[in-house]
Amino acid sequence: MRAIGADSGRVPAEGMRLFDESHADLRDTVLQVPPFMDPAEWIFNNIELEKGESTRPGKMRLTGYQLPVARKFLEEGVSEITVLKGARVGWSRFMSGMVAYGLAYLGISVTIAQPTDDDAQSFYNEVIKPLFDRVKALRDLKRTPARGDVQDRWNEHYLTNGAVLRIVSAASDDSFRRYGSKWNFG
């Protein structure tokens, strides 16, 4: 057998066979695109609600009215979803689950608007910060900014997969004007 790079310009058969086997192994394992995961399934697998924060502790399950709304987010051609909801129906919890799904699984940017700066800060402290602390898929995407990089703040998080979370006050008409988020909640 000749060494690679010998004057014949041919790769030995054994080397080519090993390359092909390794390539096939990678193609059939690491390089496989995983099957698509529905938001309800991803949320159930990744978000655990604690006893003190929910009347239904344990793995988060979308309710009957939340599931079709979640699926609408992924429907081709849907650019806006309007939900008329009552008080205390789990909208913040649903929204936080969809935000986590969008950021961690889809890798898209998300903007959340609250009526005032104080409301935005409270929403972050009560809903979003605990989500980042508790959901491993989000924790794994937190970055350590290098010197000169934009630093994360309570109202702006840059993740290692390219997704960005922004929490803004809707006090002015142009709150969303500067942002190019795929999903906007308000």
Salt bridges, closest charged atoms under 4 A:
GLU14 OE2 - ARG17 NH2 2.65
GLU21 OE2 - ARG17 NH1 2.25
ASP28 OD1 - ARG27 NE 3.51
ASP38 OD1 - ARG71 NE 2.92
GLU53 OE1 - ARG93 NH1 3.71
GLU53 OE2 - ARG134 NH1 3.29
GLU75 OE2 - LYS72 NZ 2.99
ASP133 OD2 - LYS129 NZ 3.23
ASP140 OD2 - LYS136 NZ 2.59
ASP152 OD1 - ARG143 NH2 2.99
ASP152 OD2 - HIS157 ND1 4.00
GLU156 OE1 - ARG153 NH2 2.68
GLU156 OE2 - ARG166 NE 3.34
